[in-house]
Amino acid sequence: MNLVVDTSVIISVIANEKHKTQLIEKTKEATLIAPSSLHWEIGNAFSAMFKRNRITLKQAIAGLNYYHQIPLRFYDVDLKSTLEVANKLNIYAYDAYFIVCASSLNAALLSLDESLLANAKKIGVKIEKVKL
């Protein structure tokens, strides 16, 4: 099964957050896919953690090493389609990348972001959830 995972999923696993076990179980048999923008979003998430004094640079680098071990397949989404979805749903392109990725590949979307999942569902994308 193809499963598109978003930044919230990856950060939760990397940071050993409370949903990590559920997420690993949910993704165990899946081919994990993400839009290529995931790299930059991971960097942005770590920089936000720096600003909140949640992690150190050393911890972020260790997290990056862990991130690079996750078997992800990256997909370049069509920017025009992304903008159309962002406009239709009144969302940021960063969220639309994941929705378009899942839609283009006829894959389910896994996220901890309820708003992202609700928007994906509006345009017919299959969603996967964990208990929050």
MOLINLIN-V538909 format. One record per residue. N is the residue number from 0. RES is the residue in one small letter. PSI is psi in whole degrees, -180 to 180 (NA if undefined). NEAR is the number of other ideal C-beta (glycine too) atoms within 10 Angstrom. Layout:
n->N res->RES psi->PSI near->NEAR
n->N res->RES psi->PSI near->NEAR
This chain:
n->0 res->m psi->134 near->9
n->1 res->n psi->136 near->15
n->2 res->l psi->120 near->21
n->3 res->v psi->128 near->33
n->4 res->v psi->143 near->28
n->5 res->d psi->-178 near->26
n->6 res->t psi->-39 near->22
n->7 res->s psi->-37 near->19
n->8 res->v psi->-49 near->29
n->9 res->i psi->-46 near->22
n->10 res->i psi->-39 near->19
n->11 res->s psi->-40 near->20
n->12 res->v psi->-48 near->20
n->13 res->i psi->-43 near->22
n->14 res->a psi->5 near->17
n->15 res->n psi->43 near->10
n->16 res->e psi->173 near->12
n->17 res->k psi->-22 near->10
n->18 res->h psi->0 near->16
n->19 res->k psi->-50 near->15
n->20 res->t psi->-45 near->11
n->21 res->q psi->-42 near->15
n->22 res->l psi->-43 near->20
n->23 res->i psi->-42 near->12
n->24 res->e psi->-43 near->10
n->25 res->k psi->-29 near->18
n->26 res->t psi->-1 near->19
n->27 res->k psi->-46 near->7
n->28 res->e psi->7 near->8
n->29 res->a psi->156 near->17
n->30 res->t psi->117 near->14
n->31 res->l psi->130 near->18
n->32 res->i psi->147 near->21
n->33 res->a psi->152 near->25
n->34 res->p psi->154 near->23
n->35 res->s psi->-22 near->12
n->36 res->s psi->-14 near->21
n->37 res->l psi->-40 near->24
n->38 res->h psi->-48 near->14
n->39 res->w psi->-33 near->11
n->40 res->e psi->-34 near->19
n->41 res->i psi->-45 near->19
n->42 res->g psi->-42 near->12
n->43 res->n psi->-41 near->13
n->44 res->a psi->-43 near->18
n->45 res->f psi->-41 near->21
n->46 res->s psi->-35 near->11
n->47 res->a psi->-37 near->12
n->48 res->m psi->-35 near->17
n->49 res->f psi->-48 near->13
n->50 res->k psi->-31 near->7
n->51 res->r psi->7 near->7
n->52 res->n psi->35 near->7
n->53 res->r psi->-28 near->12
n->54 res->i psi->162 near->18
n->55 res->t psi->169 near->11
n->56 res->l psi->-41 near->9
n->57 res->k psi->-42 near->8
n->58 res->q psi->-39 near->15
n->59 res->a psi->-42 near->20
n->60 res->i psi->-40 near->12
n->61 res->a psi->-40 near->13
n->62 res->g psi->-39 near->21
n->63 res->l psi->-41 near->15
n->64 res->n psi->-41 near->10
n->65 res->y psi->-44 near->14
n->66 res->y psi->-43 near->18
n->67 res->h psi->-13 near->8
n->68 res->q psi->-14 near->9
n->69 res->i psi->126 near->14
n->70 res->p psi->87 near->8
n->71 res->l psi->142 near->16
n->72 res->r psi->128 near->11
n->73 res->f psi->144 near->13
n->74 res->y psi->130 near->20
n->75 res->d psi->112 near->11
n->76 res->v psi->155 near->22
n->77 res->d psi->123 near->12
n->78 res->l psi->-38 near->12
n->79 res->k psi->-46 near->9
n->80 res->s psi->-39 near->16
n->81 res->t psi->-46 near->21
n->82 res->l psi->-36 near->13
n->83 res->e psi->-44 near->13
n->84 res->v psi->-43 near->25
n->85 res->a psi->-42 near->19
n->86 res->n psi->-48 near->11
n->87 res->k psi->-41 near->13
n->88 res->l psi->-4 near->18
n->89 res->n psi->52 near->7
n->90 res->i psi->167 near->16
n->91 res->y psi->152 near->10
n->92 res->a psi->-34 near->15
n->93 res->y psi->-38 near->18
n->94 res->d psi->-39 near->21
n->95 res->a psi->-31 near->28
n->96 res->y psi->-44 near->26
n->97 res->f psi->-40 near->33
n->98 res->i psi->-46 near->30
n->99 res->v psi->-39 near->27
n->100 res->c psi->-51 near->29
n->101 res->a psi->-44 near->30
n->102 res->s psi->-45 near->20
n->103 res->s psi->-33 near->17
n->104 res->l psi->4 near->16
n->105 res->n psi->46 near->9
n->106 res->a psi->159 near->22
n->107 res->a psi->156 near->19
n->108 res->l psi->127 near->26
n->109 res->l psi->126 near->24
n->110 res->s psi->157 near->24
n->111 res->l psi->-3 near->19
n->112 res->d psi->102 near->16
n->113 res->e psi->-37 near->11
n->114 res->s psi->-43 near->11
n->115 res->l psi->-45 near->24
n->116 res->l psi->-41 near->20
n->117 res->a psi->-42 near->11
n->118 res->n psi->-40 near->23
n->119 res->a psi->-42 near->28
n->120 res->k psi->-34 near->13
n->121 res->k psi->-30 near->12
n->122 res->i psi->17 near->14
n->123 res->g psi->13 near->7
n->124 res->v psi->135 near->23
n->125 res->k psi->143 near->15
n->126 res->i psi->153 near->17
n->127 res->e psi->139 near->20
n->128 res->k psi->161 near->14
n->129 res->v psi->162 near->17
n->130 res->k psi->122 near->5
n->131 res->l psi->NA near->8
